[in-house]
Amino acid sequence: MFARKFYSSIGLAVIWSLLIPGCLTLGEDVFYDPPKWSPKSDRIAFAALHGENWDIYRVNVDGTGLTQLTNSPELDRYPDWSPDGQQIVFVSYRDRPPQDCCGDIYVMQADGSKVTRLTQDAYFPSFPKWSPDGKQIVFVANDEIYVINSDGSKRTKLVGNKDKNGQLVINSSPVWSPDGKKIAFGSNGISVINADGSDRINLSNDSDDYAPSWSPDSKKILYTKTKMAGDAKNLQAIDRNIWIADIQGANPPKKLAEGSDPTWLANGQKIAFTCEADKNSNKWNICFINSDGSNLTELDANGSFFTWSPNGRKIAFHYSEREEIEIYTMNSDGSGLTQLTKHKKY
């Protein structure tokens, strides 16, 4: 059942990649959001914190063609590609004075041109996602879930931030089903609604469940279930597991594996996720399992925030080396490690 693959060449590849001309240099003290693949799997968009500001960049999968897409003095973050790869939606604080607070949703062309503001009064918007047909965008604002047409018209609130007893609820991480008919999201557990906000189903009621991911046939959802320990000053996740749920409720949710942040590969036959290499080393690897939980395979990547290309052939992730974090890509078998970003040295 368990087959572990060690790629000892990764450490050597990191050293050599530092010498490759054209490797992106973004500045000192850079931090990156998880990388986002273009629909054709040929480009990656990411937000980078350099100094005290976030900007959005685009780069080819071989590390060439760096383009800084935003250059605002205010935060630009959370990029997501349109299904045709021609546009990118993102959050920016550029047009709202500090006393007005909190940013809006914008769309730009994939080269950074023709920036269009879609909302005028969002409150801490985050995680915008295009619908599969490219006609709508779902996002979170004020802990509520909204959809808006991609031209900025007809904004609709799908989920409010209070439960039936009037208690505040934090809604997060909305994700469209591949068929575009439903949206999964975190809400003191994992919930699913129709794209118009109707027929809500609560798949779990544990506030420590998060990161929903749809199966390609839109019938099942993966998510992470955590177990927390400690006090308010030092609360930590001591156990992370991958669970699977049937949105029709035919079968109760069940545990598939130990790990977090699962995603289905495009063929629907395998699931990829982050797995802990050693509970005492804080090292994270890439794991695969079959969709039934069998045949666990682990790649020794010492990384985190893994995202998979739409064609399933490559992985983009954060790689930690000598206490510096950079963005890398690799083939899905662990070969072909390529460094995309590089810190400027002091």
Backbone torsions as a table, in degrees:
resi	resn	phi	psi	omega
1	MET	NA	-38.4	-172.5
2	PHE	-108.4	119.3	176.9
3	ALA	-126.2	119.8	-176.6
4	ARG	-111.0	131.0	-179.1
5	LYS	-112.7	123.2	177.7
6	PHE	-103.9	128.3	177.7
7	TYR	-110.3	85.6	-176.1
8	SER	-66.0	-16.6	179.8
9	SER	-70.8	-13.4	-177.2
10	ILE	-61.0	-45.8	-179.9
11	GLY	-59.3	-42.8	178.2
12	LEU	-66.6	-38.3	-179.6
13	ALA	-63.1	-36.0	178.3
14	VAL	-61.8	-44.7	-179.3
15	ILE	-62.0	-45.8	-178.8
16	TRP	-67.6	-35.1	-177.0
17	SER	-65.1	-24.8	178.0
18	LEU	-67.1	-18.2	-177.7
19	LEU	-97.4	-4.1	-175.2
20	ILE	-77.4	123.2	177.8
21	PRO	-61.7	145.3	176.6
22	GLY	91.0	-9.4	176.1
23	CYS	-62.4	133.7	-168.2
24	LEU	-66.7	131.2	175.6
25	THR	-116.0	114.0	-172.0
26	LEU	-106.4	-9.4	179.7
27	GLY	127.1	-172.4	-179.1
28	GLU	-92.3	155.2	174.2
29	ASP	52.9	51.7	-177.9
30	VAL	-94.3	139.2	173.1
31	PHE	-128.3	142.7	-174.6
32	TYR	-118.3	142.4	166.4
33	ASP	-76.8	165.7	176.4
34	PRO	-56.6	137.4	-179.0
35	PRO	-69.6	147.8	-179.1
36	LYS	-117.1	124.8	-178.8
37	TRP	-81.2	144.4	170.6
38	SER	-74.4	158.4	-177.7
39	PRO	-58.1	-30.1	-179.8
40	LYS	-89.4	3.8	177.6
41	SER	64.6	21.6	-177.3
42	ASP	-107.8	-11.9	-178.4
43	ARG	-139.1	160.5	179.5
44	ILE	-132.0	134.0	171.8
45	ALA	-108.4	146.4	178.7
46	PHE	-155.8	154.8	173.0
47	ALA	-99.9	137.8	-179.1
48	ALA	-126.6	132.4	173.4
49	LEU	-92.8	111.7	177.7
50	HIS	-123.6	120.7	-171.7
51	GLY	71.7	-118.6	-179.3
52	GLU	-115.6	13.0	-174.8
53	ASN	-132.4	148.9	175.3
54	TRP	-99.9	135.6	170.6
55	ASP	-133.8	165.1	-177.0
56	ILE	-110.1	135.9	-178.4
57	TYR	-125.8	161.7	173.7
58	ARG	-133.1	143.4	-178.2
59	VAL	-149.5	148.4	174.6
60	ASN	-72.9	159.2	-174.5
61	VAL	-69.5	-14.8	176.7
62	ASP	-93.6	5.7	178.1
63	GLY	90.9	-0.4	178.7
64	THR	-94.6	169.2	170.1
65	GLY	71.2	36.6	176.3
66	LEU	-59.9	130.4	174.8
67	THR	-131.3	123.0	172.9
68	GLN	-82.9	114.1	-172.8
69	LEU	-85.9	-29.9	178.9
70	THR	-126.0	150.0	179.2
71	ASN	-146.8	50.0	-179.3
72	SER	-91.0	148.4	175.0
73	PRO	-71.0	-8.7	178.3
74	GLU	-109.4	170.7	-176.2
75	LEU	-59.4	133.3	168.1
76	ASP	-129.0	121.4	-169.2
77	ARG	-154.6	172.9	173.8
78	TYR	60.4	53.9	178.6
79	PRO	-71.4	148.8	173.5
80	ASP	-148.1	132.7	-176.5
81	TRP	-76.6	142.9	169.6
82	SER	-70.2	156.4	-177.0
83	PRO	-59.3	-26.9	178.1
84	ASP	-90.5	-0.3	177.3
85	GLY	74.3	8.0	-176.4
86	GLN	-91.2	-19.9	-176.5
87	GLN	-134.8	163.4	176.8
88	ILE	-133.4	128.6	173.1
89	VAL	-94.4	148.0	-178.4
90	PHE	-159.2	171.1	175.5
91	VAL	-105.0	136.6	176.2
92	SER	-141.1	148.4	176.3
93	TYR	-103.4	15.6	-167.6
94	ARG	-67.4	-34.4	-172.0
95	ASP	-106.0	8.7	-179.3
96	ARG	-113.3	122.8	177.6
97	PRO	-63.1	151.4	-176.4
98	PRO	-52.0	-36.9	-178.6
99	GLN	-72.3	-19.6	178.3
100	ASP	-83.3	-32.0	169.5
101	CYS	80.8	129.8	140.6
102	CYS	91.7	6.0	166.6
103	GLY	84.9	174.9	-179.3
104	ASP	-148.9	175.4	178.1
105	ILE	-94.0	133.7	-179.7
106	TYR	-130.2	159.6	172.5
107	VAL	-128.7	140.4	174.6
108	MET	-137.3	161.9	171.7
109	GLN	-66.7	159.7	-175.8
110	ALA	-64.7	-14.4	176.0
111	ASP	-96.8	6.1	177.9
112	GLY	92.6	-2.5	-178.1
113	SER	-88.9	171.4	174.1
114	LYS	52.2	55.8	178.3
115	VAL	-71.6	127.3	-178.4
116	THR	-124.5	128.4	178.5
117	ARG	-86.0	124.2	-176.4
118	LEU	-95.7	-31.4	-179.5
119	THR	-120.7	158.0	-178.2
120	GLN	-117.8	-14.9	-171.7
121	ASP	-146.5	32.6	178.0
122	ALA	-68.7	155.4	-178.4
123	TYR	-123.0	107.5	-174.6
124	PHE	49.9	59.4	177.8
125	PRO	-69.5	152.3	179.8
126	SER	-159.2	161.1	170.4
127	PHE	50.2	52.3	174.8
128	PRO	-68.8	142.6	-179.7
129	LYS	-138.5	132.9	176.6
130	TRP	-72.7	145.3	170.0
131	SER	-72.2	155.6	-177.7
132	PRO	-57.3	-28.4	179.1
133	ASP	-89.8	-1.9	177.0
134	GLY	77.1	6.4	-175.5
135	LYS	-90.1	-22.4	-176.9
136	GLN	-134.5	163.9	176.1
137	ILE	-132.4	130.0	174.8
138	VAL	-100.9	144.8	178.8
139	PHE	-156.8	167.7	176.8
140	VAL	-107.7	137.2	172.2
141	ALA	-150.0	133.6	-177.9
142	ASN	55.6	35.5	-179.4
143	ASP	63.3	16.5	176.1
144	GLU	-113.1	157.6	-177.9
145	ILE	-107.5	130.1	-178.2
146	TYR	-126.1	157.6	163.3
147	VAL	-123.8	148.8	177.7
148	ILE	-142.0	145.2	175.2
149	ASN	-63.6	151.8	-174.2
150	SER	-68.1	-10.9	174.1
151	ASP	-96.2	4.9	178.2
152	GLY	93.3	-2.4	-179.0
153	SER	-88.6	160.1	170.1
154	LYS	52.5	67.8	173.1
155	ARG	-80.4	132.9	-177.0
156	THR	-130.4	130.8	174.7
157	LYS	-83.4	123.3	-180.0
158	LEU	-94.6	-38.1	-175.7
159	VAL	-137.3	125.2	178.2
160	GLY	-82.0	175.3	-176.8
161	ASN	-103.3	20.4	175.1
162	LYS	-132.9	142.8	177.5
163	ASP	-84.8	-174.9	-175.5
164	LYS	-65.8	-16.4	177.8
165	ASN	-97.2	4.7	179.4
166	GLY	83.2	7.6	178.8
167	GLN	-82.6	141.9	179.4
168	LEU	-65.5	139.6	179.6
169	VAL	-127.4	136.4	176.0
170	ILE	-95.6	113.6	174.9
171	ASN	-98.9	142.2	-173.4
172	SER	-153.4	164.7	167.6
173	SER	50.9	53.7	177.1
174	PRO	-68.6	139.8	-178.2
175	VAL	-137.3	127.0	177.2
176	TRP	-70.8	143.5	168.9
177	SER	-71.1	151.4	-178.0
178	PRO	-56.8	-29.3	178.4
179	ASP	-84.9	-2.4	176.3
180	GLY	75.8	7.1	-175.5
181	LYS	-90.6	-21.8	-174.6
182	LYS	-136.6	164.7	176.8
183	ILE	-133.0	128.1	173.8
184	ALA	-100.6	149.8	-178.9
185	PHE	-160.5	162.8	174.2
186	GLY	-87.3	137.1	-178.7
187	SER	-163.8	76.6	-171.0
188	ASN	52.9	41.1	-174.2
189	GLY	138.5	-159.6	178.1
190	ILE	-116.6	127.9	-178.7
191	SER	-127.8	160.0	177.8
192	VAL	-134.3	137.3	173.9
193	ILE	-131.4	161.6	168.3
194	ASN	-68.0	161.2	-176.0
195	ALA	-63.6	-17.2	176.5
196	ASP	-96.1	5.8	177.5
197	GLY	92.6	-1.3	-176.9
198	SER	-89.3	167.6	171.3
199	ASP	53.8	59.5	179.0
200	ARG	-71.1	136.4	175.5
201	ILE	-123.2	128.0	175.5
202	ASN	-96.3	110.4	-178.6
203	LEU	-81.1	-29.0	175.7
204	SER	-147.8	157.5	-178.2
205	ASN	-125.6	29.8	179.6
206	ASP	-106.4	122.0	-177.0
207	SER	-65.6	-12.8	178.8
208	ASP	-93.0	8.3	175.0
209	ASP	-92.6	135.6	-176.0
210	TYR	-156.9	-179.7	175.3
211	ALA	59.1	60.9	176.8
212	PRO	-69.0	144.6	179.0
213	SER	-142.1	127.9	-175.9
214	TRP	-82.0	147.3	167.9
215	SER	-74.6	153.4	-178.5
216	PRO	-58.1	-26.0	179.8
217	ASP	-89.9	5.0	176.7
218	SER	64.2	23.2	-177.3
219	LYS	-107.8	-18.8	-176.5
220	LYS	-133.2	160.1	178.7
221	ILE	-134.0	133.2	170.9
222	LEU	-95.8	150.1	173.5
223	TYR	-157.7	167.4	179.6
224	THR	-100.9	131.4	174.6
225	LYS	-111.7	125.4	-176.9
226	THR	-113.9	158.1	171.9
227	LYS	-122.0	121.2	-174.7
228	MET	-101.2	151.8	177.4
229	ALA	-147.0	155.4	179.4
230	GLY	110.5	-173.5	179.6
231	ASP	-106.8	-174.3	-175.7
232	ALA	-61.4	-28.4	-179.0
233	LYS	-86.4	-18.8	-176.6
234	ASN	-146.1	62.7	-179.7
235	LEU	-90.8	124.8	-176.2
236	GLN	-133.6	149.9	173.4
237	ALA	-81.8	117.5	-178.2
238	ILE	-101.0	-9.7	-179.1
239	ASP	-151.7	129.0	178.5
240	ARG	-129.4	131.2	-178.2
241	ASN	-135.7	150.8	177.0
242	ILE	-93.4	126.9	178.3
243	TRP	-120.0	155.5	178.5
244	ILE	-128.5	139.3	-178.6
245	ALA	-132.3	143.0	174.8
246	ASP	-91.2	120.6	-174.9
247	ILE	-70.5	-16.0	176.7
248	GLN	-85.5	-8.7	177.4
249	GLY	77.0	14.4	-179.1
250	ALA	-65.1	-33.1	179.7
251	ASN	-132.4	145.1	178.0
252	PRO	-68.6	153.5	176.8
253	PRO	-57.5	147.8	179.5
254	LYS	-141.3	155.4	178.6
255	LYS	-78.8	134.9	177.8
256	LEU	-104.9	-39.5	-173.7
257	ALA	-166.3	168.2	172.9
258	GLU	-87.8	127.4	-179.3
259	GLY	156.5	-164.4	-177.9
260	SER	-153.2	168.6	173.6
261	ASP	52.0	58.8	-176.8
262	PRO	-79.4	155.2	173.0
263	THR	-149.9	145.5	177.2
264	TRP	-81.1	140.9	168.8
265	LEU	-75.7	161.1	-169.7
266	ALA	-59.8	-29.3	-178.3
267	ASN	-79.6	-7.4	178.2
268	GLY	75.3	-2.0	-176.2
269	GLN	-92.9	-20.6	-178.2
270	LYS	-130.4	156.8	178.7
271	ILE	-124.7	134.8	176.8
272	ALA	-112.4	147.0	-179.3
273	PHE	-160.7	170.7	176.5
274	THR	-88.6	131.0	-179.9
275	CYS	-125.9	147.5	-178.9
276	GLU	-82.4	120.9	-177.6
277	ALA	-71.5	-41.1	-177.1
278	ASP	-152.6	122.4	-175.8
279	LYS	-61.1	-17.2	-178.1
280	ASN	-102.3	-3.7	-173.5
281	SER	-110.6	-8.9	-176.6
282	ASN	55.3	38.6	179.7
283	LYS	-109.6	135.5	-175.5
284	TRP	-120.2	132.7	179.8
285	ASN	-114.7	178.7	177.1
286	ILE	-102.8	131.6	178.8
287	CYS	-122.9	150.0	172.3
288	PHE	-123.1	146.4	166.3
289	ILE	-141.6	158.2	169.7
290	ASN	-67.7	161.3	-175.6
291	SER	-65.0	-14.7	175.8
292	ASP	-94.4	4.0	178.3
293	GLY	92.9	0.4	-177.7
294	SER	-91.4	168.3	170.9
295	ASN	59.2	61.3	178.0
296	LEU	-71.0	128.7	176.7
297	THR	-128.4	135.5	-176.0
298	GLU	-123.0	131.6	174.2
299	LEU	-103.8	131.5	-179.6
300	ASP	-81.6	93.8	-174.8
301	ALA	-117.1	-14.8	-179.4
302	ASN	48.2	50.3	-176.8
303	GLY	-133.9	-173.3	179.2
304	SER	-157.7	171.6	179.9
305	PHE	52.4	51.5	-179.9
306	PHE	-72.8	133.2	172.4
307	THR	-129.9	143.8	-171.3
308	TRP	-106.5	138.0	177.1
309	SER	-64.2	147.4	-179.3
310	PRO	-55.8	-29.8	178.6
311	ASN	-84.8	0.0	175.5
312	GLY	74.5	8.0	-174.2
313	ARG	-92.9	-22.0	-175.6
314	LYS	-135.2	161.5	179.0
315	ILE	-126.7	135.1	169.9
316	ALA	-111.5	141.9	-174.9
317	PHE	-163.0	167.8	171.7
318	HIS	-86.4	128.4	178.3
319	TYR	-114.5	129.9	-178.3
320	SER	-104.1	120.4	179.0
321	GLU	-140.0	123.0	179.4
322	ARG	54.1	44.1	176.3
323	GLU	63.7	16.1	172.1
324	GLU	-114.3	139.2	-179.1
325	ILE	-109.2	129.7	176.8
326	GLU	-131.3	167.6	176.0
327	ILE	-96.7	131.1	178.8
328	TYR	-127.9	160.2	164.9
329	THR	-122.6	157.8	174.2
330	MET	-153.4	160.0	173.7
331	ASN	-69.8	160.3	-174.4
332	SER	-69.0	-10.8	175.3
333	ASP	-96.8	4.1	178.6
334	GLY	96.1	-5.1	179.2
335	SER	-90.0	173.0	173.0
336	GLY	67.2	39.1	-179.6
337	LEU	-63.7	129.0	-178.9
338	THR	-132.8	126.0	178.0
339	GLN	-85.7	128.9	-178.5
340	LEU	-100.9	-29.1	-176.4
341	THR	-127.7	161.5	-178.3
342	LYS	-153.3	132.9	177.0
343	HIS	-72.8	146.2	169.9
344	LYS	-78.8	130.8	-177.5
345	LYS	-77.4	149.9	178.1
346	TYR	-68.6	NA	NA
